[in-house]
Amino acid sequence: MLDLIIRGATIVDGTGAPGRRGDVGVAGGRIAAVVHRDDEPAGLDEPATEELDADGLVVCPGFVDPHTHYDAQLFWDPLASPSNVHGVTTIIAGNCGFTLAPLRPDDADYLRRMMAKVEGMPLAALEEGLDWSWETFEEYLDRLDGRIGVNAGFMVGHCALRRYVMGADAIGNEASPEQVAAMVDLLHTSIEAGGLGFSTTLSSTHSDGDGNPVASRHAGRDELLALCAAVGAHEGTFLEGAFEGGLDRFSDEEIELIAAMSAAAGRPINWNVLTVDSSVPDRVPRQLRASDRAAELGGRVVALTMPVLVPMNMSFGSFCALWLMPGWGEVMRLPLEEKKKALADPAVRRKLVEGSRSEEAGVFRRLAGWDRYVIGDTFSPENEGLTGRVVGELAAEQGRDPFDVLVDVVAADDFRTVLWPMPTDNDEESWRMRKEVWDDPRVVLGGSDAGAHLDRMCGSSYTTRFLADCLRGRRLVPLERAVQMLTQAPAELFGLAGRGTIAPGNHADLVVFDPETVGAEHARLVEDLPGGTARLTAGAQGVVRVYVGGVATVVDNRATGATPGRILRSGRDTVTVPTR
């Protein structure tokens, strides 16, 4: 007796093979049988508790999102929304060196403020949505196990290790040999409890709640390599890192370090995020040089890249990428009235424009096209009717400089205006380059940042948006290849045992969707977080069912509330992925 039969679907099994019409049977949370109708015209001839008529629909493996920050959100939202409704059945969290454990009891406030700053999680949500009653990594995992709606694996973050061992001295100081040894021991203990590996950040975009570089940015090379080597002592582990040149171009020193980290562990390392832009054609070859150098040393480096453009809104009033441009931070951090006075000064405006266009701005120079900003939500009578208008059009109507128009708009709103910069990399050549990158073995799709930057972006819908684009949009790759890139490819990179393909014995993590309608709604801002704080979210379209371990977690684009997900623990739920 089967628990479930999905009948008459086009089975796209995740391997890249052509889709075939057939039936999928599920029992005990596993795929029990796969029968193709061209082999057995009658289909699967077994009774089942539940049957789904999937004629005209596609069934494929559940999607794997390799770069999320659901570490906190899962406590107040165990369903991992909205990733769940977009077919994601497995997430990897603990990225970029940021985890909520291990945690000393008196460090909770510091960690909350850091996560609010560095990952854009509202402070009120962090204060009210979690009780912060764990200390060890094992205690943290145990708090989530058995109560989540997706499968979730967590790396052990460098910042947490450093803070636990060094306390406040983790900021501004290198670790002593004794402290490095203590961190290594703590990492071993955390991985033995189920941690999937080690993550770190060396990116200058990552600062704590006090404005200081986060703890891992003070680590020396020897510390990093010692921690990576510790990972190699455990089965089914991997590495992840955020690096200074990750958004633009790696330095020679970064390339050597990333390659050495993977070689020291004997494990793959992935980094986020490879950006593709036809205006900088040398970026991709430069970034993938890290993979080539790792191969020379016996390691493996994999870049994550997104298959869709994920807009991120900007603000003059709350921390965002604009604040990271040269000369901007000192102005943006001013109190309201002082900021208004400063931004009324033409000299200050000129300084900000110059900083935004300087070489030092790096990848953030793409934000300096002020005429290409679309005005979102506004909050003052002066700005009534401006929502949806393009700054360049307003500037032309007024005969003024676009930056001056933009500053006047946001100042009238006390800098609360929501701004949407139009992408600069949406041209045909950039998309041709992306398709080329997707087929590169040094690259895997991912980088949603789901669970982070909650009021700034909504990357969690990339799976259904990508499918819609492949089926009815640009059609850059066929459906079978698109599914493979969302399922088998990340599952194999992270050694997820029994996941990523539809095959007898594998976990019954499945998505059933309508190829004619699958996609995502436009992102919208909703105030549904603890403390009444807001986030961007986007509904799904055409997602008929999502199953996690054979249990329906989504029916007709809506979550059921079921929580059959499990915590993925290294060595039990993962296998070691070779670097050669």
URZIFEN-V722811 format. One line per field, one symbol per residue. ss: DSSP state (H for helix, E for strand, - for the rest). phi: phi as a letter, one per 40 degrees, with the letter a starting at -180 (. if undefined). burial: + if it has 9 or more other ideal C-beta (glycine too) atoms within 8 Angstrom, else -. A space follows every 10 residues. Layout:
BEGIN
ss = ???
phi = ???
burial = ???
END
This chain:
BEGIN
ss = -EEEEEEEEE EE-------E EEEEEEE--E EEEEEE---- -------EEE EEE----EEE E-EEE--E-- --HHHH---- --HHHH-EEE EEE-HHH--- ----HHHHHH HHHHHHHH-- --HHHHHHH- ------HHHH HHHH------ EEEE-EEHHH HHHHHHHHHH ------HHHH HHHHHHHHHH HH----EEEE E-----E--- --E-HHHH-- HHHHHHHHHH H------EEE EE-------- -HHHHHHHHH HHHHH--EEE EE-----HHH -HHHHHHHHH HHHHHHH--E EEEEE----- -EEE------ HHHH----HH HH---HHHHH HHH--HHHHH HHHHHH--HH HHHHHHHH-H HHEEE----- HHH------E HHHHHHHH-- -HHHHHHHHH HH------EE E------HHH HHHHHHHH-- --EEE----E ------E-HH HHHHHHHHHH HH------HH HHHHHH-HHH HHH--E---- ------E--E EEE-----EE ---EEE---H HH--EEE--E E-EEEEEE-- EEEEE--EE- ------EE-- ---E------
phi = .ccabcbgcc cbcgcgcdcb cibbbbafgb ccabbccccb dcgcbacacb bbcbdgbbba cccbbcbbbc dcddccbccf ccddccgcbb bbbgcggbbc acacdcbdcd cdccccccbg cddccccccb cfcbbccccc cccccgbbcb cbbbcccccc dccccbgccc cgbcccdccc cccccccdcc cdchdcibba bbcccbbccc gcdcdccccc dccccccccc cccbcgbaba abbdcccbac cdccdccdcc cccccgbcbb bbaccbaccb ccccdccccc cccccccgba bbccaccbcb cbcbacbbda cdcccdgcdc ccccddcccd cccccdcccc ccccccbccc cfccdccccc cccbcccbab dcbdgcdgcc dcccccccgb cdcccccccc cccfgcdcbb ccccbbcdcc ccccdccdcc ccbbcihcgd gbfccbaacc cccccccccc cbbcfcbcdc cdcdccbcdc ccccgccgbh acadgccccb bbbcccbdib cccbcbbbcd ggcbacaacb bgccabbbfg bcbbbfgbcc gcbccbccbd gcbbbccccb
burial = -+++++++++ ++++----++ +++++++-++ +++++++--+ --++-+-+-- -+-+--++++ ++++++++++ ++++++-+++ ++++++++++ ++++++++++ ++++--++-+ ++++++++++ +++++++-++ ---+-+++++ +-+++--+++ ++++++++++ ++++++---+ +---+---++ -+++-+++++ +-++++++++ +++--++++- --+++++++- --++++++++ ++-+-+++++ ++++++---+ ---+++++++ ++++++++++ ++++++++-- --++-+++++ +++++-++++ +++++++--+ -+++++---+ +++++-++-- ++-+----++ -++----++- ++++++-+-- +--+++++++ ++++++-+-+ --+--+--++ ++-++----- -++++++-++ ++++++++++ ++-++----+ +++++-++-- -+++++++++ ++++++++++ ++++++++++ +----++-++ ++++++++++ ++++++--++ ++---+++++ +++++--+++ +-+-+---++ +-++++++++ ++++++++++ ++++--+-+- -+++++++++ +-++-++-+-
END
